[in-house]
Amino acid sequence: MKKHWIKKRHLIDYTLYGLMGIVMALVLSALVYIILYIIRSSAGFLDFSFLIRPAAEGGIFPMIVTTIYLVVVSIAIALPIGIITAIFLNEYSVNSSPIRLLRLATETLAGIPSIIYGLFGLLVFCRILGFGQSIIAGALTLSIMILPVIIRTTEESLKSIPDSFREASYAVGATKFQTIVHVIVPSALPGIVTSAILAIGRVVGESAPVLLTVGLTRNLPRSIFESGRTLTIHLYYLTSEAVNPDDFGHAFATAAVLVLLVLIINTVTKIISAVFRKNKGNTV
């Protein structure tokens, strides 16, 4: 009877493993097909000059600069706030009404459609605060949008740190603040880095809030207080306003740059997380 039960369990395990393998193969096949299709469609248009030419000459250099500006400013605003909030929720908070309200607010922010963020940014940052359509207005809007990603990921990383780390730090006379700064946060760095990279990926891929707050200007922005056009918005307008075959070629070349950027971000995430975990293992 016992052997029969073991064989049945092994059969179920193998079946589930097989299903997971099939699903994984389908996902990888779809990803490879999309990437190959984009690269094939962008052939003849994607080269180094395409990356450094101004928009008036068919290049995307101003869009790359605008995208970099938007990513850097958004992360500079949201990352410190998100990390501090996650530390407070995990290390200092108790299960009280204000804390439950804060968690509810974070979950609600994560579920709001991006177009609502765009309308909010257009009203508050562009009009009430007087920034107009500019990179800073878009960055402030996106920083609010990516806060739930940073808070959740960082908090889960902090929760994964064993209590023995805290107890050992207290045992040698460290205060709670010193324990957090010198023990907890360094141990949670892989998760914090992951949250930052995920937030960067979302900023790069957003279009609706960027369209409403940053604008459509194709000129090279000289500061974050000027309008611009990101790669995603440029891709949208290349496809919606295409009048000749070259426009679609430039659109696919822009899409290839975006896909390459996302792949680089994900690869860097894996490498940095692996390095931090290795260093953490060597110090334990």
C-alpha positions in Angstrom: 0.0 0.0 0.0 2.8 2.4 0.9 4.7 1.6 -2.3 1.6 2.2 -4.3 1.1 5.6 -2.6 4.8 6.5 -3.3 4.5 5.5 -7.0 1.4 7.6 -7.3 3.0 10.6 -5.7 6.1 10.3 -8.0 3.7 10.0 -11.0 2.0 13.3 -10.0 5.4 15.0 -9.5 6.6 13.9 -12.9 3.4 15.1 -14.5 3.6 18.5 -12.9 7.2 18.8 -13.8 6.4 18.0 -17.4 3.6 20.6 -17.5 5.9 23.2 -16.0 8.5 22.3 -18.6 6.0 22.6 -21.4 4.8 26.0 -20.2 8.5 27.2 -19.8 9.2 26.1 -23.3 6.2 28.0 -24.6 7.2 31.2 -22.8 10.8 31.0 -24.0 9.6 30.3 -27.5 7.3 33.3 -27.5 10.1 35.5 -26.1 12.7 34.3 -28.7 10.1 34.7 -31.5 9.3 38.3 -30.5 13.0 39.3 -30.2 13.9 37.7 -33.5 10.9 39.3 -35.3 11.8 42.8 -34.0 15.5 42.3 -34.9 14.7 41.1 -38.3 12.2 43.9 -39.0 14.8 46.5 -37.8 17.5 45.2 -40.1 19.0 48.0 -42.2 17.8 50.7 -39.8 19.4 49.9 -36.5 23.0 51.1 -36.5 25.3 53.4 -34.4 24.4 56.5 -36.4 20.7 55.8 -35.7 21.5 56.1 -32.0 23.4 59.3 -32.2 21.6 61.2 -34.9 19.1 64.0 -33.9 15.4 63.4 -34.4 15.2 65.7 -37.4 17.6 63.4 -39.2 15.7 60.2 -38.2 17.8 59.4 -35.1 16.7 58.8 -31.5 19.5 60.4 -29.5 17.2 63.1 -27.9 14.7 60.3 -26.9 17.5 58.3 -25.3 18.6 61.4 -23.3 15.1 62.1 -22.2 14.6 58.5 -21.1 17.8 58.5 -19.1 16.8 61.8 -17.5 13.4 60.4 -16.6 14.8 57.2 -15.1 17.6 58.9 -13.0 15.3 61.6 -11.5 12.4 59.1 -10.8 14.7 56.6 -9.1 16.5 59.4 -7.1 13.1 60.5 -5.7 11.4 57.2 -5.2 14.2 54.9 -4.0 15.1 56.7 -0.7 11.4 57.2 0.2 10.6 53.6 -0.7 13.5 52.1 1.3 12.8 54.2 4.4 9.1 53.3 4.3 9.9 49.6 3.9 12.4 49.8 6.9 9.7 51.5 9.0 7.0 49.0 8.1 9.3 46.0 8.8 11.5 47.2 11.7 9.6 49.8 13.7 5.9 49.4 13.0 3.3 47.6 15.1 0.0 46.2 13.9 -2.0 49.5 14.5 -4.6 51.3 12.6 -2.2 53.9 11.0 0.1 51.1 9.8 -2.8 49.1 8.3 -3.9 52.3 6.6 -0.4 52.8 5.2 -0.3 49.2 3.9 -3.8 49.7 2.3 -2.6 52.9 0.7 0.5 51.1 -0.8 -1.7 48.2 -2.1 -4.1 50.8 -3.6 -1.3 52.7 -5.3 -0.1 49.4 -6.9 -3.6 48.8 -8.4 -4.3 52.2 -9.9 -4.1 52.3 -13.7 -1.2 54.3 -15.1 -3.4 56.7 -17.0 -4.8 57.9 -13.6 -1.3 58.7 -12.5 -0.9 60.7 -15.7 -4.0 62.7 -15.1 -2.9 63.4 -11.5 0.5 64.5 -12.6 -0.9 66.7 -15.4 -3.2 68.4 -12.9 -0.9 68.7 -9.9 2.7 68.9 -11.2 2.1 70.4 -14.6 -0.6 72.9 -13.8 -0.9 73.6 -10.0 2.8 73.5 -9.3 3.6 75.2 -12.6 6.2 72.8 -14.0 4.3 72.5 -17.2 5.0 69.4 -19.4 8.6 68.6 -18.4 10.9 65.8 -17.4 10.6 66.8 -13.7 6.8 66.6 -13.8 7.0 63.2 -15.4 9.6 62.0 -12.9 7.5 63.1 -9.9 4.5 61.3 -11.4 6.4 58.1 -12.1 8.1 58.2 -8.7 4.7 57.9 -7.0 3.8 55.1 -9.4 6.9 53.0 -8.7 6.8 53.4 -4.9 4.7 50.3 -4.3 7.2 48.2 -6.3 10.1 49.5 -4.2 8.3 49.2 -0.9 7.0 45.7 -1.4 10.2 44.2 -2.8 12.4 45.9 -0.1 10.1 44.9 2.7 10.1 41.3 1.6 13.9 41.4 1.4 14.0 42.7 5.0 11.6 40.0 6.2 13.9 37.4 4.8 16.7 38.4 7.2 16.8 36.0 10.1 16.1 37.4 13.6 19.4 35.9 14.7 21.2 38.7 12.9 19.4 41.3 14.9 19.8 39.4 18.2 23.6 39.0 17.6 23.9 42.7 16.9 22.0 43.6 20.0 24.1 41.2 22.0 27.3 43.2 21.2 25.7 46.4 22.3 24.5 47.9 19.0 21.4 50.1 19.0 18.4 49.4 16.8 19.4 52.1 14.4 23.0 50.8 14.2 21.7 47.3 13.6 19.5 48.4 10.7 22.2 50.5 9.1 25.2 48.1 9.5 23.5 44.6 9.6 20.0 44.5 8.2 20.3 46.8 5.2 23.6 45.4 3.9 22.1 41.9 4.2 19.0 43.0 2.3 20.9 44.7 -0.5 20.2 42.1 -3.2 16.4 42.7 -2.7 16.9 46.4 -2.6 18.8 46.4 -5.9 16.2 44.2 -7.4 13.5 46.7 -6.4 15.4 49.5 -8.0 15.9 47.6 -11.3 12.3 46.6 -11.4 11.3 50.2 -10.9 13.7 51.3 -13.7 12.1 48.8 -16.0 8.6 50.1 -15.3 9.8 53.7 -15.9 11.3 52.8 -19.2 8.2 51.0 -20.4 5.5 53.5 -19.3 3.7 55.6 -21.9 0.4 57.0 -20.7 1.6 59.1 -17.8 4.7 60.1 -19.7 2.6 61.3 -22.6 0.6 63.6 -20.4 3.3 65.0 -18.2 6.6 64.9 -20.2 5.2 65.9 -23.6 6.1 65.2 -27.2 9.0 67.5 -28.0 11.6 65.9 -30.2 14.4 68.4 -29.3 17.3 67.5 -27.1 16.4 68.6 -23.5 19.0 70.8 -21.8 17.6 70.3 -18.3 14.9 68.3 -16.4 12.6 71.4 -16.5 12.2 71.1 -20.3 9.8 68.9 -22.2 11.0 65.8 -24.2 10.0 62.6 -25.8 10.9 59.2 -24.4 11.6 56.1 -26.5 8.2 54.5 -25.8 6.3 57.7 -26.9 8.5 58.0 -29.9 7.8 54.4 -30.8 4.0 55.0 -30.5 4.1 58.1 -32.8 6.3 56.4 -35.3 3.7 53.7 -35.8 0.6 55.9 -35.5 1.9 58.5 -37.9 3.7 56.2 -40.4 3.3 57.3 -44.0 6.1 55.3 -45.6 7.8 52.0 -45.1 10.9 53.6 -43.5 8.8 54.9 -40.6 8.0 51.3 -39.7 11.6 50.4 -40.0 12.6 53.2 -37.6 9.8 52.1 -35.3 11.1 48.5 -35.2 14.7 49.8 -34.7 13.4 51.9 -31.7 11.6 48.8 -30.4 14.8 46.8 -30.7 16.6 49.4 -28.6 13.9 49.2 -25.9 14.0 45.4 -25.9 17.8 45.5 -25.6 17.5 48.0 -22.8 15.1 45.7 -20.9 17.4 42.7 -21.4 20.4 44.6 -20.1 18.4 45.8 -17.0 17.3 42.2 -16.2 20.8 40.8 -16.8 22.4 43.5 -14.6 19.8 42.6 -11.9 20.8 39.0 -11.9 24.5 39.7 -11.9 24.3 42.3 -9.0 22.1 40.1 -6.9 24.4 37.1 -7.4 27.4 39.2 -6.5 25.7 40.5 -3.3 24.6 37.0 -2.3 28.1 35.6 -2.9 29.7 38.4 -0.8 27.1 37.8 1.9 27.8 34.1 1.9 31.6 34.8 2.3 31.1 37.1 5.2 28.8 34.8 7.2 
